[in-house]
Amino acid sequence: MRGTIGADRSADSYLPQHGNGGYRVTHYDLELDYKPGPGRLAGRARITAQARADLAGFSLDLHGMRVDRVLVNGKSARYSHRGNKLRVTPARPVTVGAAFTVEVRYVGTPKPVRSPHWGEIGWEQLEDGALVASQPIGAPSWFPCNDQPGDKATYRIAVTTPSPYTVVANGSLVSRRVGGSSTTWVFEQLAPMATYLATVQIGLYAEVEVSAGQRAAVPPRLVGVFGHDFGRQPQIMAAFVSMFGAYPFAEYHVVVADEILDVPVEAQGLSIFGANHVDGHRGCEHLVAHELAHQWFGNSLTIADWRHIWLNEGFATYAEWLWSEASGGLSAAVLAARSHAEMARQRQDIRIGDPGVRRMFDDRVYQRGALTLHALRVRLGDDAFFAVLREWTEKHRHSTVTTDKFIAVAQEHSLKPLDRFFRSWLQDTALPRGFE
Ligand SMILES: [Zn+2]
């Protein structure tokens, strides 16, 4: 059907202006050349996709940058780039079900995406390097993409930059080639990944091995303190593997940027902390646990729609409490009681199962999300509760999830119906009185 532009929108209930429902991406192959001084990025994205409708045209999300050329299936295509949409009209329409490739060459100085509710997100030039923190809408700041969490794809990310810099991106480093004064780093992420979890980190870092499969890139002056503060990360990993099931990716990388960051940021297979999160006293160990937990809850199991954000943040917050308990600190029950008392003092005007786009990252989504899980644990008992968590991560590994899917898994482990329980915790605004 001519005239279809793949809706130019996604089905996401909070951010439908991001993404395009007309196709799904199976693979992103990104070749990037970055000059840290001027902050200049030259990119070539080769995207493999499959049409979900007959497409006379389609759009990609791309913020700023100058597009020099677009090819569809190897042939020049017409395009226009306005706002954050790159609209492409191939020489021949793509038929429903067909696989197709799109190649985009682009250049510019990437700028973070300004968002009304979450500040500036995406590619950020640092004093000496760059970092990318894209949740939820920053991915188009550095590559053309179908920017919706439910459209997961594999990635190859190649970055060429001056040789003194270290590059970390998602997945395994498959080659590092020095040529003249620059080095090309190639990473492959073979597990499907949402666009907001794609990242590139560039800086003057020392590379540290925390333990087998756990590496870090850290400013050289912080290596000693980092060794202390992240010293128990292997134990956190072991505790989470026993509680949540197998770690979902080939490796885990931590980057400590030489910057002050409000909060650490998760990406697939890695987490990004600020220099302020390394204090020599393990003052941020709960955040080390929180970010690691996102590898299961958020990254392997990715929400199909931003509305389900509590499935990321409630779980990662509860993981902080589980680690406290497992490491001989305060029990999850004590931390839950404290959090409940605090929530009871706050306004009760949020439905954490559907908090609204403005309040996706409201602290109450994190706290009450964790409280929901604690209440479920009290109701089911430890054996059934942890069986639910392991079945949840196993059944939906590397896939996309919704609140209803979680309720279905929990219900299988409960003789009594859980509808009212979940409704009162997730859909009602009033805070349930306690955990029974
Ligand atoms: Zn989080």
Boltz pocket constraint, residues with backbone or C-beta under 6 A from the ligand:
constraints:
  - pocket:
      binder: B
      contacts: [[A, 290], [A, 294], [A, 312], [A, 313], [A, 316]]
      max_distance: 6.0
